[in-house]
């Protein structure tokens, strides 16, 4: 037979287990609900982005066609790499920039075409650097800046720019 104290302690233990179980169960359900709310909000944002993209579908199709029609074809890999480096260096000299270092990087082949990277370390006035980079990255030239590091020279009148440039070509040679 159970005494009155034992019955009270048993009821108290059951009540504590019930309250603790409900507390942790509620916390778990709240976290699940919060995660579902976040996922739902992300899906709504993705849907809105997709709808905007669908509205601009014709523009992107025209841009893709333009790229397909105007992107240069790659010739001999060695000659093309040399031409890219020469074009970039000539543009720097035309903008009164001093080429401190230059190097050719590996050619990267991908399903959408070829990418030739060159790295240059250039010194000159900020205005010349800006003009050079702006001229170089015009859409019809198919050049893009991949990496850029810019710092002031010791004389504080010129900048030293380390830049990796990529030129894009249609599929391989």
Secondary structure, DSSP 4 states (H G I P E B T S, - for coil): ---HHHHHHHHHHHHHHHHHHHHHHHHHHHHHHHHHHHHHHHHHHHHHHHHHHHHTHHHHHHHHHHHHHHSPPP--HHHHHHHHHHHHHHHHHHTT-EEEEEEEEEEEEETTEEEEEEEEEEEE-HHHHHHHHHHHT-GGGTEEEEEEEEEE-TTSSSEEEEEEEEEEESS--
